[in-house]
Amino acid sequence: MSEFLQTPIEFLKGVGPQRAELLKKEIGIRTFDDLLHYFPFRYVDRSQYHTVAELPRLDGYAQLKGRIIHVSEKAVGKQNRLTAKFQDHTGIIELVWFQGAKWIKPILKLHAEFQVYGKAKIYGNSWNIPHPEIVEFEKVKSEKGLQAVYSSTEKLAINGLSSKGIARLTESLVEHIKGKIPETLPITMLSELRMISREAALVQIHRPTDEATAFAARFRLKFEELLFLQLEMLMRKQISIRKMRGAIFSEVGKEFSVFYDKYLPFELTNAQKKVLKEIRKDFLSGQHMNRLLQGDVGSGKTLVALLTMLIAIGSGYQAALMAPTEILANQHFLTLVDFVKDLGIRIELLTGSVKKKDRVQIHEGLENGEVHILVGTHALLEDVVQFKNLGIVVIDEQHRFGVAQRARMWKKNTIPPHVLIMTATPIPRTLAMTFYGDLDVSVIDELPPGRKPINTVHKFEANRLAVFGFLKNEIAKGRQVYIVYPLIQESEAMDYNNLMDGYEAISRYFPLPDYRVSIVHGKMKPADKEFEMQRFVNGETQIMVATTVIEVGVNVPNASVMLIESAERFGLSQLHQLRGRVGRGAEQSYCILMSGIKLSKESKKRMETMVRTNDGFEIAEVDLELRGPGDLMGTQQSGELNLKIDDLAKDGQIVTLARDHARMILQEDPLLEQSTHIQIREKLRKIMMSKPNWSSIS
């Protein structure tokens, strides 16, 4: 990288030591290069004017020209609210400031002509523009082209570094970068994809002349960012394959054969058989398996995991299954014990709740090989947990574990154990390629025979009595019901039903002795939670009132209804996970989404999507579109990518294009030794040297 780009930001004109410290603390800008890669999140065309009459039809920011005809100020709490009526030849709109009235009010000269810029919103029955930019028209400078808009913070803005302040700094920096930006991509690739140079892209991203130049700059920089991300993951995978040897499980063994022939609970689906073949191929390759298993709720991932572990046991190895919560770990433990109860296989459970004397016995059994399968939570990561010969680690809902935590499991044998990662959260293709590009991916995309699609409906508060009547009918048939709430304690800020009020109301509507109600939430002691869960599992209670602790880990085939209160408060993937708690038996099951009448555009789309489809992958695509990748994968995973310009919810085509080119480059030149790939090799080397190589376990 050019020495110029590594210059500390304080030496840029207009910064200095104090602002430099603020830029570092607030938005992580330390050098010229950091500022150059602090990209605008949108642009505004300040050469165009709209009218007041057009505002309701516009979706976004608009610029107006007109006069102030009235100004008023009113105390609201500790703040003063300033309002001004603004008029052009088509109508009147109110401008509103909730803060900064003492600075804005002196500017507002009655009947003077002003330029106003802001986003119109509807409040009550009328439109207004909150906190607009406003400049007396005679002071307006003529603007050409697009203006970049940057994210700022309150502290930066106070010190003159609002979006406009940051724009002035980037403007100053861009003036000096000519000839100082090294190219990172081959000329042949630029020509093939009709991309501009890196230097041109970095100039145009900050100073586009029109939408076409802004698009060209963003496309070039997005492609480059994703290309190097894909190259990094594929290169790490290459290195892992060359360096990492995996245990060879040459035979399926008698444990697998006996279970498959005598105790398989149902015929495997074609998707399950396909996944087992892929895993079997990994076990015979002599290479370390690193496989992601995606499957919707109820698709039979646990059975595939058990069969995989039985292959390891048949070759003289041990297996571990790690889950993110005690409830889920306990559920897996009970399921596996029930599956293999006639095979003479010893399975143990290790969680934070296991007593010390029991731990000692488990540790001894692990070290002498008598324990074949260990199921547990983060407790499995402790150094004291040692295996005689760990051959495979199955990790459930892996996005809840940090990368370094998973590495500790990988180090529990001299030959790293094979890794099978399971997720019931379907991952859109673009995210799978980006977050898990260094893993092999298997998908179970069909449900076991006999499973009926869950009937999902959306109801409002006015329908509550009818909904409760439906629940009584289901219970009368011998079925059980879940009722899930988003909150444990009442929140003054949000007018939603909470668990405790709901529990009391349900207990009144479903009274003893005809009905029995369990309650489970995250603040209960583990023993109390387990007691209530077990009552429901055993059929001693007909209704389970709970928070989202039952999202995973509860398997009650007799439960036929999932009622989700304040459903608008849940994300799509969470709604889908909750729905997956029912539909596990042969009877028709139902999911009822209860919500308030007033729903945002996003909430409406979530409800419509849930009612329309049971396809987890389709739901995941809509969820990605609505929430973005950071929320879907968790901030920890999102942070690992550190994307500066790409939006994985919108840039799926560029992800695919970058992936294809990364593969072609490495197929043609695996070690990047050709002269055409010198720039790529140099940049990739710096990227990889700056990060720990966790790829073999992540």
Buried (B, 14 or more C-beta within 10 A) or exposed (E): EEEBBEBBBBEBEEBEEEBBEBBBEBBEBBBBBBBBBBBBEBBBBBEEBBBBEBBEEEEEBBBBBBBBEEBEBEEEEEEBBBBBBBBBEBBBBBBBBBEEBEEBBEEBEEEEBBBBBBBBEEEEEEBBBBBBBBEBEEEEEEBEBBBBBBBBBEEBBEBEBBBBBBBBBBEBBBEEBEEBBEEBBBEEBBEEEEBBBBBBBBBBBBBBEEEEBBEBBBBBBBBBBBBBBBBBBBBBBBBBBEEBEBBEBEEBBEBBEBBBEEEEEEEBBEBBEBBBEBBBEBBEEEBBBBBBBBBBBBBBBBBBBBBBBBBBBBBEBBBBBBBBBBBBBBBBBBBBBEBBEEBEBBBBBBBEBBEEEEBEEBBEBBEEBBBBBBBBBBBBBEEEBEBBBBBBBBBBBBBBBBBEBBBBBBEBBEBBBBBBBBBBBBBBBBBBBBBBBBBBBBBBBBBBEEBEEBBBBBBEEEBBEEBBEBBBEBBEEEBBBBBBBBBBEEEEEEEBBBBBBBBEBBBEBBEEEEBBBBBBBEEBEEEEBBEBBEBBBEEEBBBBBBBBBBBBBBBBEBBBBBBBBBBBBBBBBBBBBBBBBBBBBEBBBBBBBBBBEEBEEBBEBBBEBBEEBBBBBBBBBBBBBBBBBBBBBBEEBBEBBEBEBBEBBEBBEBBBBBBEBBEEBBEEBEEBEEEBBEBBBBBBEEBBEEEEEBBBBB
